[in-house]
Amino acid sequence: MPRAAQMRMRIRIGLTTLLACALLAPSARADRRTMIRAYEYMTQPQGNLELELWNDVSAPVAGGFDQASTLQRIELEYGLTDHWDLALYHVFGQDPGASLRFDSWRLETRYRLFEKNVLPVDVMLYFELERPANFSDPWVIEEKLILEKDFGRFALVANLVGEQKPFHGNQGYEWEIDAGARYEVVPQLRLGAEFWTIQETAGGVTEGSYYLGPAVSFASSKLWVQLGATCEASRGGAPAGLGSGLQFCALAPAFAGGARVPRQVHVLPPRVRAGRAERLARHPRSHERGEEDAPERRRTRADPHLPAGTRHDQIGP
């Protein structure tokens, strides 16, 4: 059944290290996001626990937000290793004029195959299992191949996504392509833009929808905020009527000495890092002499597993 064109507003709030086990990971790095839809090349650090709360508001273009439906998700995300994390979340939904209902349980896992910039393109695997609260509905599985390539401060991101209902092939399937780009203006500020398409096939008929929009992400040592806008550009080959959307994300990791928000986005190629480290040792930057970053620098130099010039407060390894 064709879906009505919709406007979307998404509000997402994440609080890291609220639980007692966060005390075990005082030097972990927070999971900062830039894109609205696409996943980037990062996982939770080992032992770090993150609580995320987000809301997705969808409204018909013709009707406005007085006819909006909402979806709320409560998610716990934990780093099993520095390359592998696991998330469990409960999803709630509310239709216009109806009561809030429990929608589904979902289990998600991500695994980064290598350290950042080891391969020409960074590769991460994603798997999600969904159990709808209505037990007459089938299970849903989703797979993603997450790709990222850094060019200094600039990065390209792509996600290849598939979704199926096992043993219920007659109910159709989906595939999706997400593509985005981000640029680090300064370590605290990133700008992004992305495009994605969702293709749904059921009964031999495929219907596609297309979305695009910008995003901005700001981070300090204790907080990161993400704001993005989306519009549905086309549905089924026809203009959808310009829908609009908004996503707001906030992360406050400094509870009980918990995770610091990473202030560096990119990793330099190995042959560049050694020369840059030598220059920085002779002429340190002003912010690297500050007291706030001193504990981070001592941990970096003490870690024998890190190559020369690698900062431990980077996103990813």
Secondary structure, 3 states (H helix, E strand, C coil): CCCCCEEEEEEEEEEECCCHHHHHCCCCECCCCCCCCCCCCCCCCCCCEEEEEEEEEEEECCCCHHHCEEEEEEEEEEECCCCEEEEEEEEEEECCCCCCEEEEEEEEEEEECCCCCCCCCEEEEEEEEEEECCCCCCCEEEEEEEEEEEECCEEEEEEEEEEECCCCHHHCEEEEEEEEEEEEEECCEEEEEEEEEEEEEECCEEEEEEEEEEEEEEECCCCEEEEECCEEEEECCEECCCCCCCEEEEEECCCCCCCECCCECCCCCHHHHHHHHHHHHHCCCHHHHCCCCHHHHHHHHHCCCCCCCCCCCECCC
